């Protein structure tokens, strides 16, 4: 490595070290915030009023009327708990906070796995769909929990046969005849299960508990590249970044970065071959031109010698034979 390259490499490493140190120092100087029942808000989360370097993008919270709020696109959820030990956050639909034991309310936001399980959050092991089901007639099943509603501004309340059904409903055939799903709520409460009958009070408690999302993978895998897979050993929070660009994944399915890496090997190989061929061709052409020049010189000298003979001048045999 030349002196100039060594100098630039040293400068780059020095700047990287200084930048990293400044970022770590600025983060360590952040004072934990609080809002309402959430007494400890720290990195990667931050309140909107906190300095930007005190949290990560996507983890910003609001404090409104002494309530901690998490916004996702046009939705808002109450933050019930942030657990920094198991990297989880528990959220609650605003409407479900006000229900009572005597009547049910509809969630403000219909559950959507694709909407909330983004690159930031993932699901924990416990999650239940609580389906608000409206039927044209009575259903005689322990899995259908009869309910009434606190308001009359929903389509389900126009029928007297309204139920809760716990579990994922993928298609109409999963329901009893004449029933349809009005909306769906989430819950991570342990007291309910799709495989057993539940009481109306346990459903209400589960709805009021909310649902939990995990930020473990996004937070711990932040050092991995975009084309890496982040894996964890069992019962460990130490991530391992695995690079799969050169594995058996079809080229058409590789990411853009992996495709560049994949084709760079061929570009380099063919480039070396092409450069070698150009160098060889250059020498071949040069030798051919040199031979042609020598032959042309010989022919010219022989022609001059022949002209001298014609004029009566004798040429030596060494001059006549090139």
Secondary structure as the mmCIF struct_conf table of DSSP 4:
data_model
#
loop_
_struct_conf.conf_type_id
_struct_conf.id
_struct_conf.beg_label_comp_id
_struct_conf.beg_label_asym_id
_struct_conf.beg_label_seq_id
_struct_conf.end_label_comp_id
_struct_conf.end_label_asym_id
_struct_conf.end_label_seq_id
HELX_RH_AL_P HELX_RH_AL_P1 UNK A 3 UNK A 28
TURN_TY1_P TURN_TY1_P1 UNK A 29 UNK A 29
HELX_LH_PP_P HELX_LH_PP_P1 UNK A 30 UNK A 32
STRN STRN1 UNK A 33 UNK A 35
TURN_TY1_P TURN_TY1_P2 UNK A 36 UNK A 37
STRN STRN2 UNK A 38 UNK A 41
TURN_TY1_P TURN_TY1_P3 UNK A 43 UNK A 44
STRN STRN3 UNK A 46 UNK A 47
TURN_TY1_P TURN_TY1_P4 UNK A 48 UNK A 49
BEND BEND1 UNK A 50 UNK A 50
HELX_RH_3T_P HELX_RH_3T_P1 UNK A 52 UNK A 54
BEND BEND2 UNK A 55 UNK A 55
TURN_TY1_P TURN_TY1_P5 UNK A 57 UNK A 58
STRN STRN4 UNK A 60 UNK A 64
TURN_TY1_P TURN_TY1_P6 UNK A 65 UNK A 66
STRN STRN5 UNK A 67 UNK A 72
TURN_TY1_P TURN_TY1_P7 UNK A 73 UNK A 74
STRN STRN6 UNK A 75 UNK A 83
TURN_TY1_P TURN_TY1_P8 UNK A 84 UNK A 87
STRN STRN7 UNK A 88 UNK A 93
HELX_RH_3T_P HELX_RH_3T_P2 UNK A 94 UNK A 98
BEND BEND3 UNK A 101 UNK A 102
STRN STRN8 UNK A 104 UNK A 104
BEND BEND4 UNK A 108 UNK A 109
HELX_RH_AL_P HELX_RH_AL_P2 UNK A 113 UNK A 116
BEND BEND5 UNK A 117 UNK A 120
STRN STRN9 UNK A 122 UNK A 123
BEND BEND6 UNK A 125 UNK A 125
STRN STRN10 UNK A 128 UNK A 135
BEND BEND7 UNK A 136 UNK A 137
TURN_TY1_P TURN_TY1_P9 UNK A 142 UNK A 143
BEND BEND8 UNK A 144 UNK A 144
STRN STRN11 UNK A 145 UNK A 146
STRN STRN12 UNK A 149 UNK A 149
BEND BEND9 UNK A 150 UNK A 150
BEND BEND10 UNK A 152 UNK A 152
BEND BEND11 UNK A 154 UNK A 155
HELX_RH_3T_P HELX_RH_3T_P3 UNK A 156 UNK A 158
BEND BEND12 UNK A 159 UNK A 160
STRN STRN13 UNK A 162 UNK A 166
BEND BEND13 UNK A 167 UNK A 167
BEND BEND14 UNK A 171 UNK A 171
HELX_RH_3T_P HELX_RH_3T_P4 UNK A 172 UNK A 174
BEND BEND15 UNK A 175 UNK A 175
TURN_TY1_P TURN_TY1_P10 UNK A 177 UNK A 178
STRN STRN14 UNK A 179 UNK A 187
TURN_TY1_P TURN_TY1_P11 UNK A 190 UNK A 191
TURN_TY1_P TURN_TY1_P12 UNK A 194 UNK A 195
BEND BEND16 UNK A 196 UNK A 196
HELX_RH_AL_P HELX_RH_AL_P3 UNK A 200 UNK A 209
STRN STRN15 UNK A 211 UNK A 214
HELX_RH_AL_P HELX_RH_AL_P4 UNK A 216 UNK A 220
TURN_TY1_P TURN_TY1_P13 UNK A 221 UNK A 223
BEND BEND17 UNK A 224 UNK A 224
TURN_TY1_P TURN_TY1_P14 UNK A 226 UNK A 227
STRN STRN16 UNK A 228 UNK A 232
TURN_TY1_P TURN_TY1_P15 UNK A 234 UNK A 235
STRN STRN17 UNK A 239 UNK A 243
TURN_TY1_P TURN_TY1_P16 UNK A 245 UNK A 246
BEND BEND18 UNK A 247 UNK A 248
HELX_RH_3T_P HELX_RH_3T_P5 UNK A 251 UNK A 253
BEND BEND19 UNK A 254 UNK A 254
HELX_RH_AL_P HELX_RH_AL_P5 UNK A 256 UNK A 310
TURN_TY1_P TURN_TY1_P17 UNK A 311 UNK A 312
HELX_RH_AL_P HELX_RH_AL_P6 UNK A 317 UNK A 320
#
